């Protein structure tokens, strides 16, 4: 009798779990951003938003925000959180090239982020993040992921993981830390191309290509100033060119 009751309760639990998962997937929404959009639009494919933050502010667990091809001179902040079973996704639209470009004027605050993820269970993928006046992409939420990101020409960090369980996979990170370009140290600091720093736990950086960044150690900057290249890292737990 006890075993039968246990089986019935287990079956009921599994059914409820499936129903909850199905309800989350069924209610997931998709939004779009395009350079010719408007934030007064509903964010559909035909009537997209124009600012990424407008779409990001609407996202809940399971939702996806597609960024259509083009150049976006915007700072981006993804503050909302997904869940372990239904992450939030912000990604470039398939077959197009979406670029977040700070044009070396954004962000305006010292050590600010051009693209910051503070929400948990958020995936950022298929984007370029370039020309930040300070840091490029920063994953400070827990279980945040960056996949197939190209981070380059940022004044400081290309990609920084500071949140627990953050992941950076299959990304390309090059020519960042431009404030230290050719060995100069115009801001008195040394950043990194790709790193997990500021005390994150269980960060994972793998299958990334990291080369010709100007941060890290003085010896690397000096070597590059003399004409040497920073090495390329393909299986990387790698900061700057080390």
N, C-alpha and C positions, 0 to 999 in steps of 0.2 A: 504493500500500500504506500509506504514511504517512498520507495523508488519510483512508483508510478506518478506520485504527486510531484516529485522532483523533476521528472521528465516533462510533465505538463507545464510546470513553471518555466523550465528552460526553453521549451518550445514557444511559450508566450513571450518570453524575453527576446528571443531571436526574431519573432514576428514583429514585435514593437521596434526593435533596432532597425530592421529592414524598412519598415514604414517611415521611421524618422529619417533615415538616409534617403529614401525615395522622395520624401516631401522636400528635403533640402535641395536635392538635385532638380526636382521639378520646378521649384520656385526660384532657382538661380536665374539671374538676369544678365544680359549682355548690353554693354554701352559702347559708344564709339566717340572718338575725338578726331577732328580733322582741322587742318590749317584754315580751311574756308568755312568752318562751322560757326556756331553762335551758342553762347551759354543760355540763351533763351529757348533753344531747341530742346526736344525731349531726349536727345542723346542716342537716337536710332541710327542705323546705317545711312538712311537717306537724309536725316536731319541731325548731324552730330554736334557735340559740344566743340568749343574752340580751345578751352583751357583744360589741361589734364586734371588739375585739382578739382574742377567742377565734377568730372566723372568720378574721380577717386573718392570724393566726399560722400557719394551715394552707395559705394560698394559695401556689401555685407557678405557673409560666408557663402562661398560657392560662385560669386559673381565674377565676371570678366570685363575688363576695360580694354578695348582694342584702340591702338593709336595708329591712325592712318599715316601713310608716307608723307614726309615733309620735314621741315625744320621748325622746332618749337623753342623760341627764346623765352623760356619760362623756368621758374623753380618749381619743383614737384615735391609734394609731401603726401605720403600714403599713411594715414593714421588709423584707419579702421582695421579690424582684425578678422581673419577667417578662423577656421577650426582645424583640428588634425585631420578630419575627414572631408572638409570642404574649404580649401584655401581660397584666398582672393588672388586673382591673377591680373596683372597689368602687363600688356605685351604689344609689340609692334604687329601690325596687320600682316598676314601672310603674303609674301611676294612683294612687299613694299619696304622701304627703308625709312624708319622713323628716327629722327635725331633730336635729342635734347641738347641744345647748344646754348651755353652761357655767354658766348661771345666775349669772354674774359671781362664781363661787367657784372654778371650774376654768379653767385649771390653777393650781396653787398656787405653782409656782416662778416667779421673776422672768423675764419674757420667754419664758415657756413657750408651747407650742402646744396649742391645743384639738384640732387634727387635723393630724398631721404625717406626711408621706410621705418616708421616707429611702430606700426601695427604688427601683430603676431600672425604667423601662418600666411604670409604674403609672398607671392612669386612674381619676380620681375624678369622679363625675358624678351629676346629678339629686339633689342634697342641699342642705339648708340648714345653715349653720354660723353660730351666733349666740351672743351673750352670753358670749364668752370673757372671762375675767378678765385675759388678756394677748392673745396673738395668735390669730387664727382658723385659717385653713388655710395651711399652709406646705409648699411643694413643694421639698424639698432634695435629692431624688434626681435622677438624670439621666433625661431623656426622660419626666418625669412630666407628666401633663396634668390640668387641671381643666376640666370642661365642664358648662355649665348649673348652676353653683353659685350659690346666693344667700348672700352673706356680709354680715351686718349686725349692728349693735349690739355689736360687739366692742370691748373696752377699747383695744386697740392695732390692729395691722394686720388688715385684712379678709382679703386673700389676698396672700401673699408668695411669689415665686419666687426661690429662691437656688441651685437646681441647674442645671447646663448643659442646654440644649435643652428647658427647661421651657416648657409652653404653657398659656395661660389663654384660653378661648374661650367666647363666649356666656354670660358670667356677669353677675350683677348684684351690685354692691358699694356699699353705702350705710350711712351713719351709723355708721361705724367710728371708731376713735381717740377713744373716748368719754372717755378720761382728759384730753383737750384740749377737751371739749365747751364750746361758747360762749366759746372763747378761754382757758379756764383751762389750766394746765400743771401738774397735780397731781403728776406723776411726773418732771418735769424733762426730758422727751423729746418728740420729735415723730415719730409713726409715719406710716403711709400707708394709704389705702384699698386700692389695688391697685398693686403695684410689683414690678419685678425688681431685686433689690438683693443686696448682699454678694457681688458679683463673679461672677454667672452669665454664661456665654457662650451666645450664640445663643438667648436667651429670646424668646418670641413671645407678645404680648398682643394679641388682636384680637376685634372685634365684642362688646366688653363695654360695659355701662352702669355708669358710676361717678359717684356724685353724693352731695353733702352729707356728705362725710367731713371729720373735724376735724383731720387731720394735715397734713403738708407744711410749708408756710412760714408764718411768723408773720403775714404780710400777709393770707393767706387766713383764718386763724383770727380775726384782727381784723375782717376784712370780714364774716365770718359772725356775729361777736358783735354787730355793728351792724345785723344783720337781713338781710344779703345771703346768697344761696345759693352754694354751690360749683357750678360748671358740671357738666353731665352730659356724659360722654364716651361716644360710641357706637363710634368706631373708635379704640381707646385703646392707647397706650403711655403710661400715665397713673398717676400716684401721687397719692393724696389727691384733691384737687379741682383739681389743676393740669393 
